[in-house]
Amino acid sequence: MIEQLEEFAGEKLSEEWIRGVVRKCNNMAELHNEFWEMHKAKPGPVLNIFGVDLIVMRASLWGRQEGIDCLEKMVDVTKKRWKNKEYTAHEEVLRLYWTYIYWRFDLYLAGWSRGEYRS
């Protein structure tokens, strides 16, 4: 498997480095689960911007120390808000979760700038 990863990455990888990344991914998965449980609370203590942050982390920071640091902060902030009963809205009428809208826009522009979408 390491040989296949090295071919894909185009560089030599060590088993210890891969183990470290997997440990960080597992750490992030535990933090994500803890965060998601708090996200289920009604009313919700999770800041709205954290939804976007989570998507970005899943796409580009999973398995990196920066992602762990950010997710730990999100969990800490949400725990504090939950404990202090600081809610985004004290009475929820509707909880809406939009995803990928900005990704499509950004990816379209990135492709357009490379000439992929020009006729």
Phi and psi in radians as a Rosetta constraint file:
Dihedral C 1 N 2 CA 2 C 2 CIRCULARHARMONIC -1.084 0.35
Dihedral N 2 CA 2 C 2 N 3 CIRCULARHARMONIC -0.678 0.35
Dihedral C 2 N 3 CA 3 C 3 CIRCULARHARMONIC -1.068 0.35
Dihedral N 3 CA 3 C 3 N 4 CIRCULARHARMONIC -0.705 0.35
Dihedral C 3 N 4 CA 4 C 4 CIRCULARHARMONIC -1.147 0.35
Dihedral N 4 CA 4 C 4 N 5 CIRCULARHARMONIC -0.720 0.35
Dihedral C 4 N 5 CA 5 C 5 CIRCULARHARMONIC -1.114 0.35
Dihedral N 5 CA 5 C 5 N 6 CIRCULARHARMONIC -0.701 0.35
Dihedral C 5 N 6 CA 6 C 6 CIRCULARHARMONIC -1.115 0.35
Dihedral N 6 CA 6 C 6 N 7 CIRCULARHARMONIC -0.695 0.35
Dihedral C 6 N 7 CA 7 C 7 CIRCULARHARMONIC -1.137 0.35
Dihedral N 7 CA 7 C 7 N 8 CIRCULARHARMONIC -0.742 0.35
Dihedral C 7 N 8 CA 8 C 8 CIRCULARHARMONIC -1.139 0.35
Dihedral N 8 CA 8 C 8 N 9 CIRCULARHARMONIC -0.778 0.35
Dihedral C 8 N 9 CA 9 C 9 CIRCULARHARMONIC -1.355 0.35
Dihedral N 9 CA 9 C 9 N 10 CIRCULARHARMONIC -0.415 0.35
Dihedral C 9 N 10 CA 10 C 10 CIRCULARHARMONIC 1.329 0.35
Dihedral N 10 CA 10 C 10 N 11 CIRCULARHARMONIC 0.377 0.35
Dihedral C 10 N 11 CA 11 C 11 CIRCULARHARMONIC -2.663 0.35
Dihedral N 11 CA 11 C 11 N 12 CIRCULARHARMONIC 2.870 0.35
Dihedral C 11 N 12 CA 12 C 12 CIRCULARHARMONIC -1.355 0.35
Dihedral N 12 CA 12 C 12 N 13 CIRCULARHARMONIC 2.338 0.35
Dihedral C 12 N 13 CA 13 C 13 CIRCULARHARMONIC -2.117 0.35
Dihedral N 13 CA 13 C 13 N 14 CIRCULARHARMONIC 2.490 0.35
Dihedral C 13 N 14 CA 14 C 14 CIRCULARHARMONIC -1.719 0.35
Dihedral N 14 CA 14 C 14 N 15 CIRCULARHARMONIC 2.654 0.35
Dihedral C 14 N 15 CA 15 C 15 CIRCULARHARMONIC -1.088 0.35
Dihedral N 15 CA 15 C 15 N 16 CIRCULARHARMONIC -0.681 0.35
Dihedral C 15 N 16 CA 16 C 16 CIRCULARHARMONIC -1.120 0.35
Dihedral N 16 CA 16 C 16 N 17 CIRCULARHARMONIC -0.678 0.35
Dihedral C 16 N 17 CA 17 C 17 CIRCULARHARMONIC -1.104 0.35
Dihedral N 17 CA 17 C 17 N 18 CIRCULARHARMONIC -0.770 0.35
Dihedral C 17 N 18 CA 18 C 18 CIRCULARHARMONIC -1.108 0.35
Dihedral N 18 CA 18 C 18 N 19 CIRCULARHARMONIC -0.739 0.35
Dihedral C 18 N 19 CA 19 C 19 CIRCULARHARMONIC -1.046 0.35
Dihedral N 19 CA 19 C 19 N 20 CIRCULARHARMONIC -0.714 0.35
Dihedral C 19 N 20 CA 20 C 20 CIRCULARHARMONIC -1.073 0.35
Dihedral N 20 CA 20 C 20 N 21 CIRCULARHARMONIC -0.748 0.35
Dihedral C 20 N 21 CA 21 C 21 CIRCULARHARMONIC -1.125 0.35
Dihedral N 21 CA 21 C 21 N 22 CIRCULARHARMONIC -0.732 0.35
Dihedral C 21 N 22 CA 22 C 22 CIRCULARHARMONIC -1.127 0.35
Dihedral N 22 CA 22 C 22 N 23 CIRCULARHARMONIC -0.694 0.35
Dihedral C 22 N 23 CA 23 C 23 CIRCULARHARMONIC -1.061 0.35
Dihedral N 23 CA 23 C 23 N 24 CIRCULARHARMONIC -0.748 0.35
Dihedral C 23 N 24 CA 24 C 24 CIRCULARHARMONIC -1.143 0.35
Dihedral N 24 CA 24 C 24 N 25 CIRCULARHARMONIC -0.687 0.35
Dihedral C 24 N 25 CA 25 C 25 CIRCULARHARMONIC -1.086 0.35
Dihedral N 25 CA 25 C 25 N 26 CIRCULARHARMONIC -0.751 0.35
Dihedral C 25 N 26 CA 26 C 26 CIRCULARHARMONIC -1.121 0.35
Dihedral N 26 CA 26 C 26 N 27 CIRCULARHARMONIC -0.713 0.35
Dihedral C 26 N 27 CA 27 C 27 CIRCULARHARMONIC -1.051 0.35
Dihedral N 27 CA 27 C 27 N 28 CIRCULARHARMONIC -0.787 0.35
Dihedral C 27 N 28 CA 28 C 28 CIRCULARHARMONIC -1.136 0.35
Dihedral N 28 CA 28 C 28 N 29 CIRCULARHARMONIC -0.640 0.35
Dihedral C 28 N 29 CA 29 C 29 CIRCULARHARMONIC -1.117 0.35
Dihedral N 29 CA 29 C 29 N 30 CIRCULARHARMONIC -0.707 0.35
Dihedral C 29 N 30 CA 30 C 30 CIRCULARHARMONIC -1.122 0.35
Dihedral N 30 CA 30 C 30 N 31 CIRCULARHARMONIC -0.771 0.35
Dihedral C 30 N 31 CA 31 C 31 CIRCULARHARMONIC -1.109 0.35
Dihedral N 31 CA 31 C 31 N 32 CIRCULARHARMONIC -0.720 0.35
Dihedral C 31 N 32 CA 32 C 32 CIRCULARHARMONIC -1.052 0.35
Dihedral N 32 CA 32 C 32 N 33 CIRCULARHARMONIC -0.765 0.35
Dihedral C 32 N 33 CA 33 C 33 CIRCULARHARMONIC -1.108 0.35
Dihedral N 33 CA 33 C 33 N 34 CIRCULARHARMONIC -0.735 0.35
Dihedral C 33 N 34 CA 34 C 34 CIRCULARHARMONIC -1.102 0.35
Dihedral N 34 CA 34 C 34 N 35 CIRCULARHARMONIC -0.754 0.35
Dihedral C 34 N 35 CA 35 C 35 CIRCULARHARMONIC -1.101 0.35
Dihedral N 35 CA 35 C 35 N 36 CIRCULARHARMONIC -0.764 0.35
Dihedral C 35 N 36 CA 36 C 36 CIRCULARHARMONIC -1.162 0.35
Dihedral N 36 CA 36 C 36 N 37 CIRCULARHARMONIC -0.595 0.35
Dihedral C 36 N 37 CA 37 C 37 CIRCULARHARMONIC -1.084 0.35
Dihedral N 37 CA 37 C 37 N 38 CIRCULARHARMONIC -0.716 0.35
Dihedral C 37 N 38 CA 38 C 38 CIRCULARHARMONIC -1.220 0.35
Dihedral N 38 CA 38 C 38 N 39 CIRCULARHARMONIC -0.483 0.35
Dihedral C 38 N 39 CA 39 C 39 CIRCULARHARMONIC -1.167 0.35
Dihedral N 39 CA 39 C 39 N 40 CIRCULARHARMONIC -0.409 0.35
Dihedral C 39 N 40 CA 40 C 40 CIRCULARHARMONIC -1.358 0.35
Dihedral N 40 CA 40 C 40 N 41 CIRCULARHARMONIC -0.272 0.35
Dihedral C 40 N 41 CA 41 C 41 CIRCULARHARMONIC -1.070 0.35
Dihedral N 41 CA 41 C 41 N 42 CIRCULARHARMONIC 2.570 0.35
Dihedral C 41 N 42 CA 42 C 42 CIRCULARHARMONIC -2.222 0.35
Dihedral N 42 CA 42 C 42 N 43 CIRCULARHARMONIC 2.187 0.35
Dihedral C 42 N 43 CA 43 C 43 CIRCULARHARMONIC -1.162 0.35
Dihedral N 43 CA 43 C 43 N 44 CIRCULARHARMONIC 2.816 0.35
Dihedral C 43 N 44 CA 44 C 44 CIRCULARHARMONIC -1.487 0.35
Dihedral N 44 CA 44 C 44 N 45 CIRCULARHARMONIC 2.231 0.35
Dihedral C 44 N 45 CA 45 C 45 CIRCULARHARMONIC -1.520 0.35
Dihedral N 45 CA 45 C 45 N 46 CIRCULARHARMONIC -0.086 0.35
Dihedral C 45 N 46 CA 46 C 46 CIRCULARHARMONIC -1.395 0.35
Dihedral N 46 CA 46 C 46 N 47 CIRCULARHARMONIC 2.274 0.35
Dihedral C 46 N 47 CA 47 C 47 CIRCULARHARMONIC -1.139 0.35
Dihedral N 47 CA 47 C 47 N 48 CIRCULARHARMONIC 2.465 0.35
Dihedral C 47 N 48 CA 48 C 48 CIRCULARHARMONIC -1.023 0.35
Dihedral N 48 CA 48 C 48 N 49 CIRCULARHARMONIC -0.680 0.35
Dihedral C 48 N 49 CA 49 C 49 CIRCULARHARMONIC -1.133 0.35
Dihedral N 49 CA 49 C 49 N 50 CIRCULARHARMONIC -0.367 0.35
Dihedral C 49 N 50 CA 50 C 50 CIRCULARHARMONIC -1.113 0.35
Dihedral N 50 CA 50 C 50 N 51 CIRCULARHARMONIC -0.447 0.35
Dihedral C 50 N 51 CA 51 C 51 CIRCULARHARMONIC -1.094 0.35
Dihedral N 51 CA 51 C 51 N 52 CIRCULARHARMONIC -0.769 0.35
Dihedral C 51 N 52 CA 52 C 52 CIRCULARHARMONIC -1.205 0.35
Dihedral N 52 CA 52 C 52 N 53 CIRCULARHARMONIC -0.736 0.35
Dihedral C 52 N 53 CA 53 C 53 CIRCULARHARMONIC -1.006 0.35
Dihedral N 53 CA 53 C 53 N 54 CIRCULARHARMONIC -0.718 0.35
Dihedral C 53 N 54 CA 54 C 54 CIRCULARHARMONIC -1.131 0.35
Dihedral N 54 CA 54 C 54 N 55 CIRCULARHARMONIC -0.706 0.35
Dihedral C 54 N 55 CA 55 C 55 CIRCULARHARMONIC -1.096 0.35
Dihedral N 55 CA 55 C 55 N 56 CIRCULARHARMONIC -0.779 0.35
Dihedral C 55 N 56 CA 56 C 56 CIRCULARHARMONIC -1.112 0.35
Dihedral N 56 CA 56 C 56 N 57 CIRCULARHARMONIC -0.744 0.35
Dihedral C 56 N 57 CA 57 C 57 CIRCULARHARMONIC -1.085 0.35
Dihedral N 57 CA 57 C 57 N 58 CIRCULARHARMONIC -0.746 0.35
Dihedral C 57 N 58 CA 58 C 58 CIRCULARHARMONIC -1.098 0.35
Dihedral N 58 CA 58 C 58 N 59 CIRCULARHARMONIC -0.565 0.35
Dihedral C 58 N 59 CA 59 C 59 CIRCULARHARMONIC -1.468 0.35
Dihedral N 59 CA 59 C 59 N 60 CIRCULARHARMONIC -0.577 0.35
Dihedral C 59 N 60 CA 60 C 60 CIRCULARHARMONIC -2.323 0.35
Dihedral N 60 CA 60 C 60 N 61 CIRCULARHARMONIC -0.207 0.35
Dihedral C 60 N 61 CA 61 C 61 CIRCULARHARMONIC -2.107 0.35
Dihedral N 61 CA 61 C 61 N 62 CIRCULARHARMONIC 0.099 0.35
Dihedral C 61 N 62 CA 62 C 62 CIRCULARHARMONIC -1.173 0.35
Dihedral N 62 CA 62 C 62 N 63 CIRCULARHARMONIC 2.194 0.35
Dihedral C 62 N 63 CA 63 C 63 CIRCULARHARMONIC 1.549 0.35
Dihedral N 63 CA 63 C 63 N 64 CIRCULARHARMONIC 0.113 0.35
Dihedral C 63 N 64 CA 64 C 64 CIRCULARHARMONIC -1.968 0.35
Dihedral N 64 CA 64 C 64 N 65 CIRCULARHARMONIC 2.616 0.35
Dihedral C 64 N 65 CA 65 C 65 CIRCULARHARMONIC -1.062 0.35
Dihedral N 65 CA 65 C 65 N 66 CIRCULARHARMONIC -0.603 0.35
Dihedral C 65 N 66 CA 66 C 66 CIRCULARHARMONIC -1.061 0.35
Dihedral N 66 CA 66 C 66 N 67 CIRCULARHARMONIC -0.676 0.35
Dihedral C 66 N 67 CA 67 C 67 CIRCULARHARMONIC -1.173 0.35
Dihedral N 67 CA 67 C 67 N 68 CIRCULARHARMONIC -0.708 0.35
Dihedral C 67 N 68 CA 68 C 68 CIRCULARHARMONIC -1.080 0.35
Dihedral N 68 CA 68 C 68 N 69 CIRCULARHARMONIC -0.826 0.35
Dihedral C 68 N 69 CA 69 C 69 CIRCULARHARMONIC -1.023 0.35
Dihedral N 69 CA 69 C 69 N 70 CIRCULARHARMONIC -0.777 0.35
Dihedral C 69 N 70 CA 70 C 70 CIRCULARHARMONIC -1.164 0.35
Dihedral N 70 CA 70 C 70 N 71 CIRCULARHARMONIC -0.775 0.35
Dihedral C 70 N 71 CA 71 C 71 CIRCULARHARMONIC -1.178 0.35
Dihedral N 71 CA 71 C 71 N 72 CIRCULARHARMONIC -0.649 0.35
Dihedral C 71 N 72 CA 72 C 72 CIRCULARHARMONIC -1.048 0.35
Dihedral N 72 CA 72 C 72 N 73 CIRCULARHARMONIC -0.733 0.35
Dihedral C 72 N 73 CA 73 C 73 CIRCULARHARMONIC -1.128 0.35
Dihedral N 73 CA 73 C 73 N 74 CIRCULARHARMONIC -0.723 0.35
Dihedral C 73 N 74 CA 74 C 74 CIRCULARHARMONIC -1.074 0.35
Dihedral N 74 CA 74 C 74 N 75 CIRCULARHARMONIC -0.739 0.35
Dihedral C 74 N 75 CA 75 C 75 CIRCULARHARMONIC -1.124 0.35
Dihedral N 75 CA 75 C 75 N 76 CIRCULARHARMONIC -0.791 0.35
Dihedral C 75 N 76 CA 76 C 76 CIRCULARHARMONIC -1.077 0.35
Dihedral N 76 CA 76 C 76 N 77 CIRCULARHARMONIC -0.797 0.35
Dihedral C 76 N 77 CA 77 C 77 CIRCULARHARMONIC -1.091 0.35
Dihedral N 77 CA 77 C 77 N 78 CIRCULARHARMONIC -0.761 0.35
Dihedral C 77 N 78 CA 78 C 78 CIRCULARHARMONIC -1.167 0.35
Dihedral N 78 CA 78 C 78 N 79 CIRCULARHARMONIC -0.717 0.35
Dihedral C 78 N 79 CA 79 C 79 CIRCULARHARMONIC -1.048 0.35
Dihedral N 79 CA 79 C 79 N 80 CIRCULARHARMONIC -0.758 0.35
Dihedral C 79 N 80 CA 80 C 80 CIRCULARHARMONIC -1.104 0.35
Dihedral N 80 CA 80 C 80 N 81 CIRCULARHARMONIC -0.784 0.35
Dihedral C 80 N 81 CA 81 C 81 CIRCULARHARMONIC -1.100 0.35
Dihedral N 81 CA 81 C 81 N 82 CIRCULARHARMONIC -0.703 0.35
Dihedral C 81 N 82 CA 82 C 82 CIRCULARHARMONIC -1.129 0.35
Dihedral N 82 CA 82 C 82 N 83 CIRCULARHARMONIC -0.816 0.35
Dihedral C 82 N 83 CA 83 C 83 CIRCULARHARMONIC -1.075 0.35
Dihedral N 83 CA 83 C 83 N 84 CIRCULARHARMONIC -0.716 0.35
Dihedral C 83 N 84 CA 84 C 84 CIRCULARHARMONIC -1.527 0.35
Dihedral N 84 CA 84 C 84 N 85 CIRCULARHARMONIC 0.077 0.35
Dihedral C 84 N 85 CA 85 C 85 CIRCULARHARMONIC 0.970 0.35
Dihedral N 85 CA 85 C 85 N 86 CIRCULARHARMONIC 0.766 0.35
Dihedral C 85 N 86 CA 86 C 86 CIRCULARHARMONIC -1.718 0.35
Dihedral N 86 CA 86 C 86 N 87 CIRCULARHARMONIC 1.846 0.35
Dihedral C 86 N 87 CA 87 C 87 CIRCULARHARMONIC -1.944 0.35
Dihedral N 87 CA 87 C 87 N 88 CIRCULARHARMONIC 2.665 0.35
Dihedral C 87 N 88 CA 88 C 88 CIRCULARHARMONIC -1.085 0.35
Dihedral N 88 CA 88 C 88 N 89 CIRCULARHARMONIC -0.740 0.35
Dihedral C 88 N 89 CA 89 C 89 CIRCULARHARMONIC -2.508 0.35
Dihedral N 89 CA 89 C 89 N 90 CIRCULARHARMONIC 2.227 0.35
Dihedral C 89 N 90 CA 90 C 90 CIRCULARHARMONIC -1.226 0.35
Dihedral N 90 CA 90 C 90 N 91 CIRCULARHARMONIC -0.440 0.35
Dihedral C 90 N 91 CA 91 C 91 CIRCULARHARMONIC -2.260 0.35
Dihedral N 91 CA 91 C 91 N 92 CIRCULARHARMONIC 2.039 0.35
Dihedral C 91 N 92 CA 92 C 92 CIRCULARHARMONIC -1.577 0.35
Dihedral N 92 CA 92 C 92 N 93 CIRCULARHARMONIC 2.331 0.35
Dihedral C 92 N 93 CA 93 C 93 CIRCULARHARMONIC -1.695 0.35
Dihedral N 93 CA 93 C 93 N 94 CIRCULARHARMONIC -0.687 0.35
Dihedral C 93 N 94 CA 94 C 94 CIRCULARHARMONIC -2.688 0.35
Dihedral N 94 CA 94 C 94 N 95 CIRCULARHARMONIC 2.430 0.35
Dihedral C 94 N 95 CA 95 C 95 CIRCULARHARMONIC -2.024 0.35
Dihedral N 95 CA 95 C 95 N 96 CIRCULARHARMONIC 2.058 0.35
Dihedral C 95 N 96 CA 96 C 96 CIRCULARHARMONIC -2.039 0.35
Dihedral N 96 CA 96 C 96 N 97 CIRCULARHARMONIC 2.430 0.35
Dihedral C 96 N 97 CA 97 C 97 CIRCULARHARMONIC -2.266 0.35
Dihedral N 97 CA 97 C 97 N 98 CIRCULARHARMONIC 1.804 0.35
Dihedral C 97 N 98 CA 98 C 98 CIRCULARHARMONIC -1.682 0.35
Dihedral N 98 CA 98 C 98 N 99 CIRCULARHARMONIC 2.380 0.35
Dihedral C 98 N 99 CA 99 C 99 CIRCULARHARMONIC -2.337 0.35
Dihedral N 99 CA 99 C 99 N 100 CIRCULARHARMONIC 2.765 0.35
Dihedral C 99 N 100 CA 100 C 100 CIRCULARHARMONIC 1.187 0.35
Dihedral N 100 CA 100 C 100 N 101 CIRCULARHARMONIC -0.067 0.35
Dihedral C 100 N 101 CA 101 C 101 CIRCULARHARMONIC -1.057 0.35
Dihedral N 101 CA 101 C 101 N 102 CIRCULARHARMONIC -0.920 0.35
Dihedral C 101 N 102 CA 102 C 102 CIRCULARHARMONIC -1.229 0.35
Dihedral N 102 CA 102 C 102 N 103 CIRCULARHARMONIC -0.495 0.35
Dihedral C 102 N 103 CA 103 C 103 CIRCULARHARMONIC -1.109 0.35
Dihedral N 103 CA 103 C 103 N 104 CIRCULARHARMONIC -0.774 0.35
Dihedral C 103 N 104 CA 104 C 104 CIRCULARHARMONIC -1.079 0.35
Dihedral N 104 CA 104 C 104 N 105 CIRCULARHARMONIC -0.740 0.35
Dihedral C 104 N 105 CA 105 C 105 CIRCULARHARMONIC -1.098 0.35
Dihedral N 105 CA 105 C 105 N 106 CIRCULARHARMONIC -0.872 0.35
Dihedral C 105 N 106 CA 106 C 106 CIRCULARHARMONIC -1.100 0.35
Dihedral N 106 CA 106 C 106 N 107 CIRCULARHARMONIC -0.772 0.35
Dihedral C 106 N 107 CA 107 C 107 CIRCULARHARMONIC -1.171 0.35
Dihedral N 107 CA 107 C 107 N 108 CIRCULARHARMONIC -0.620 0.35
Dihedral C 107 N 108 CA 108 C 108 CIRCULARHARMONIC -1.096 0.35
Dihedral N 108 CA 108 C 108 N 109 CIRCULARHARMONIC -0.822 0.35
Dihedral C 108 N 109 CA 109 C 109 CIRCULARHARMONIC -1.137 0.35
Dihedral N 109 CA 109 C 109 N 110 CIRCULARHARMONIC -0.655 0.35
Dihedral C 109 N 110 CA 110 C 110 CIRCULARHARMONIC -1.098 0.35
Dihedral N 110 CA 110 C 110 N 111 CIRCULARHARMONIC -0.744 0.35
Dihedral C 110 N 111 CA 111 C 111 CIRCULARHARMONIC -1.185 0.35
Dihedral N 111 CA 111 C 111 N 112 CIRCULARHARMONIC -0.671 0.35
Dihedral C 111 N 112 CA 112 C 112 CIRCULARHARMONIC -1.094 0.35
Dihedral N 112 CA 112 C 112 N 113 CIRCULARHARMONIC -0.719 0.35
Dihedral C 112 N 113 CA 113 C 113 CIRCULARHARMONIC -1.164 0.35
Dihedral N 113 CA 113 C 113 N 114 CIRCULARHARMONIC -0.417 0.35
Dihedral C 113 N 114 CA 114 C 114 CIRCULARHARMONIC -1.565 0.35
Dihedral N 114 CA 114 C 114 N 115 CIRCULARHARMONIC -0.054 0.35
Dihedral C 114 N 115 CA 115 C 115 CIRCULARHARMONIC 1.540 0.35
Dihedral N 115 CA 115 C 115 N 116 CIRCULARHARMONIC 0.201 0.35
Dihedral C 115 N 116 CA 116 C 116 CIRCULARHARMONIC -1.263 0.35
Dihedral N 116 CA 116 C 116 N 117 CIRCULARHARMONIC -0.469 0.35
Dihedral C 116 N 117 CA 117 C 117 CIRCULARHARMONIC -1.942 0.35
Dihedral N 117 CA 117 C 117 N 118 CIRCULARHARMONIC 0.256 0.35
Dihedral C 117 N 118 CA 118 C 118 CIRCULARHARMONIC -1.531 0.35
Dihedral N 118 CA 118 C 118 N 119 CIRCULARHARMONIC 2.508 0.35
